[in-house]
């Protein structure tokens, strides 16, 4: 309607009708044109071993820190059997997102082959139908647990319609109007609700009981669990200063002198700081506890530079004795 209105004004200077008039006429004509048209959908067939993941705003209230708060509902649903894991969390940060994945895998007793995720910044940096860029931590997480991450096409919630519908089912069937004194109490209730009601229902799409279909078909298609939990890390980008150091959380970490002035990628957590350049590992340091401290490494010093003042003093004293 807007395009038609603009063309009318451009091609017919004497045209003096308002946009509302054109839009109303367009709506009438469009209704007449498409009155017999019907949009059809082909139901998707999901193989066993695929899952969909998403967050939704919970419809219950939880007492946290003396205040009643609304929290987030994490949901992972197996696409074939519709068996699901749900958990209430306070935030949607990356570490919470990954730990919810791990608890879901433990709940299912295995890892899905493919996990379809929304374009959350926790999982996807740049959304694309052909070449999406995954968050580096999430990519390493997927490699650790041996599953393929499958981001949705942007602004296409129907591509993960199973978990979208399942979140609505959980919100309205399990959580509407309820209050809990803690997150632990709320999640304990969700475990009971899942066991008593969600998994025992006859699903409207499969016409089978959710738990029976999971046991008969899907459980055996899940991949084995990893031996240990994923070691979480944060990714950042830093420029090497003139002293050959990078700064992370007010601690300074030395890199080889050839990288002075270059931009490097840093992976860090409470235990370590790992530095990469051009996709290649460069060096790792133990995380410093004291702010302003410098972490040195012998391989990061130029060959002509002494590691400390004492070494430099001993060197020049030795040279003086040789001269005398």
Buried (B, 14 or more C-beta within 10 A) or exposed (E): BEEBBEEBBEEEEEEEEEBEEBBEEBEEEEEEEEEEEEEEEEEEEBEBBBBBBBBBEBBBBBBBEEEEEEBBBBBBBBBBBBBBBBBBBEEBEBBBBBBBBBBBBEBBEBBBBBBBBBBBEBBBBEBEEEEBEBBBBBBBBBEBBEBEBBBBBBEEEEBBEBBBBBBEBBBEEBBEEEEBEEBEEBBEBBEEBBEEEBBEEEBEEBEBBBBBBBBEBBBEBBBEBEEEEBEBBBBEEBEBEEEBBBEBEEBBBBBBBEBBEEEBBBBBEEEEBBBBBEEEEBBBBEBBEEEEEEBBBEEBBEEEEBEEEEEEEEEEEEEEEEEE
